[in-house]
Amino acid sequence: MVKSLSELSPDEMGTVLRIHGGRGLVNRLGALGIIPGAKITKISSMSSRGPTTVLVNRTHVALGFGMASKIIISVDRT
């Protein structure tokens, strides 16, 4: 199943497929380790359009709703 990072439930994990954004966004997320092929787990999110916390490469990262909605994830089946 394919979802945006903002659509994932807490503790749901998957693999980054692509990032819908310009070079600046792709470079910024890449510096955080969020690149296509990276394993990512959603830790928590605030209700309705708040920040999202994720775990990527054993590092906790907080992202705004706009950024999270541009990261497309292939959800792992459990």
Residue pairs with C-beta under 8 A, 6 or more apart in sequence:
1 74
1 75
1 77
2 17
2 72
2 73
2 74
2 75
3 14
3 72
3 73
3 75
4 68
4 69
4 70
4 71
4 72
4 73
5 40
5 42
5 52
5 54
5 63
5 68
5 69
5 71
5 72
5 73
6 45
6 52
6 65
6 68
6 69
7 69
8 14
8 42
8 73
8 75
9 42
10 42
10 43
10 44
10 45
11 41
11 42
11 43
12 41
12 42
12 75
13 39
13 40
13 41
13 42
13 75
13 76
14 39
14 40
14 73
14 74
14 75
14 76
15 37
15 38
15 39
15 40
15 73
15 74
15 76
16 34
16 35
16 36
16 37
16 38
16 40
16 71
16 72
16 73
17 36
17 72
17 73
17 74
18 36
18 72
19 25
19 26
19 29
19 34
19 36
19 70
19 71
19 72
20 70
20 72
21 29
21 70
25 67
25 70
29 35
29 67
29 71
32 56
32 59
32 61
33 56
33 57
33 59
33 61
34 40
34 54
34 56
34 61
34 71
38 56
38 57
39 56
40 54
40 55
40 56
40 71
40 73
41 54
41 55
41 56
42 52
42 53
42 54
43 53
43 54
43 55
43 60
44 52
44 53
45 51
45 52
45 53
45 68
46 52
49 65
50 65
51 62
51 63
51 64
51 65
52 62
52 63
52 64
52 65
52 68
53 60
53 61
53 62
53 63
54 60
54 61
54 63
54 68
55 61
63 71
